[in-house]
């Protein structure tokens, strides 16, 4: 009689375990469907089997005096164990974790928007040496999910707290951007500015375009400049089609990868523009100003930003790659702003020497001048820039024997 009661108790425990696992699987499916990611994973199949084994061992120990009851208990428990394993077998082998879910500490390399926005703690990162400093924080080298990354730690104690908070909000806008010429944002520690809030980004390269320009050992011949210009314009074209204006494009915010390609990063000043007008809403007041030497004249006049403001900054960047100098170096910023807005002042291209007095260099200068036109509507769109540069680079291919149309 006692053996029968023990068997019934064991059956109930096994069935309860199976129902619990099935219920947790249903909850997980519902949570994932809602776009959320739980911080703690549900019990793995190994844990469920371990629990079932302990229940069987407890039941067998209670019936060790009755061999018949023990055999019955073994059969019944085995059958129920099959049910338990069947309830969780769809989730993988004994060593696997729930698909698409991070562990409590070892957070995997994120791919989707929902996972990228999940909460990340300091324990998930291994922070290394300092890479650089920006207006609102410090960038470190680190490792995240087994991959080399860049970690930007935002400083909450800076003098302009509203601008720092707005910069974090801007960085959150680019979590969805996935393009080979844009530095990916992988995860953030918080959606609000707190002490030691940090952003995890891909490690795009060892140096930025500004460092390449300043290094006399780095050649910047016309074909390389055109390739860099095409990479930057593709990044702008992609972000503009997703209604995001960068508003702080400059060589220091363009990374150069190991295979000599460019990736645009640091979207801390970006704003969302209207899909139809291409403008930021006039009611969206920004505390972020970008860098004055690359800032479009209409923005200096206080007009709402548009995607064409990025094209102006792009034109200044083209000039800087050609001249290898800083724009308006040593000039008073107020004098520069007045000259740009009132007198249409622009940086002067260096005089060409005999080797550089080619038709292609002339086209390059005209292209840059068109991009920094004082009237936003007279500047080309990023899509037009991409088409022109692709056509030009195609004409420069070694297998092309016909003349270059300039």
URHUJO-V805487 format. One record per residue. N is the residue number from 0. OMEGA is omega as a letter, one per 30 degrees, with the letter a starting at -180 (none if undefined). Layout:
# URHUJO-V805487
n->(N/N)
omega->(OMEGA/OMEGA)
This chain:
# URHUJO-V805487
n->(0/1/2/3/4/5/6/7/8/9/10/11/12/13/14/15/16/17/18/19/20/21/22/23/24/25/26/27/28/29/30/31/32/33/34/35/36/37/38/39/40/41/42/43/44/45/46/47/48/49/50/51/52/53/54/55/56/57/58/59/60/61/62/63/64/65/66/67/68/69/70/71/72/73/74/75/76/77/78/79/80/81/82/83/84/85/86/87/88/89/90/91/92/93/94/95/96/97/98/99/100/101/102/103/104/105/106/107/108/109/110/111/112/113/114/115/116/117/118/119/120/121/122/123/124/125/126/127/128/129/130/131/132/133/134/135/136/137/138/139/140/141/142/143/144/145/146/147/148/149/150/151/152/153/154/155/156/157/158/159/160/161/162/163/164/165/166/167/168/169/170/171/172/173/174/175/176/177/178/179/180/181/182/183/184/185/186/187/188/189/190/191/192/193/194/195/196/197/198/199/200/201/202/203/204/205/206/207/208/209/210/211/212/213/214/215/216/217/218/219/220/221/222/223/224/225/226/227/228/229/230/231/232/233/234/235/236/237/238/239/240/241/242/243/244/245/246/247/248/249/250/251/252/253/254/255/256/257/258/259/260/261/262/263/264/265/266/267/268/269/270/271/272/273/274/275/276/277/278/279/280/281/282/283/284/285/286/287/288/289/290/291/292/293/294/295/296/297/298/299/300/301/302/303/304/305/306/307/308/309/310/311/312/313/314/315/316/317/318/319/320/321/322/323/324/325/326/327/328/329/330/331/332/333/334/335/336/337/338/339/340/341/342/343/344/345/346/347/348/349/350/351/352/353/354/355/356/357/358/359/360/361/362/363/364/365/366/367/368/369/370/371/372/373/374/375/376/377/378/379/380/381/382/383/384/385/386/387/388/389/390/391/392/393/394/395/396/397/398/399/400/401/402/403/404/405)
omega->(l/l/l/l/l/l/l/l/l/l/a/l/l/l/l/l/l/l/a/l/l/l/l/l/l/l/l/l/l/a/a/l/l/l/l/l/l/a/a/l/l/a/a/l/l/l/l/l/l/l/l/a/l/l/l/l/l/a/a/a/l/a/a/a/a/a/l/l/l/l/l/l/l/a/a/a/l/l/a/l/l/l/a/l/l/a/a/a/a/a/l/a/a/a/a/l/a/a/l/a/l/l/a/a/a/a/a/l/a/l/a/a/a/a/a/a/a/a/l/a/l/a/a/a/l/a/a/a/a/l/a/l/l/a/a/l/a/a/l/l/a/l/a/a/l/a/l/a/l/a/l/l/a/a/a/a/l/a/a/a/l/l/l/l/l/l/l/l/l/l/l/a/a/l/a/a/l/a/a/l/l/l/a/l/a/a/l/a/a/l/l/a/l/l/l/l/a/a/l/a/l/l/a/a/a/a/l/a/l/l/l/a/a/a/a/l/a/l/l/l/a/a/l/l/l/l/l/a/l/l/a/a/l/l/l/l/a/a/l/l/l/l/l/l/a/l/l/l/l/a/l/l/l/l/l/a/l/l/l/l/a/l/l/l/l/l/a/l/a/l/l/a/l/a/a/a/a/a/l/l/a/l/l/a/a/l/a/a/a/a/a/a/a/a/a/a/l/l/l/l/l/l/l/a/l/l/l/l/l/l/l/l/l/l/l/l/l/l/a/l/l/a/a/l/l/l/l/a/l/a/l/a/a/l/l/a/l/a/a/a/a/a/l/l/l/l/a/l/l/l/a/l/a/a/a/a/a/l/a/l/l/l/l/l/l/l/l/a/l/a/a/l/a/a/a/a/l/l/l/l/l/l/l/l/l/a/a/a/l/l/a/l/l/l/a/l/a/a/l/a/a/a/l/l/a/none)
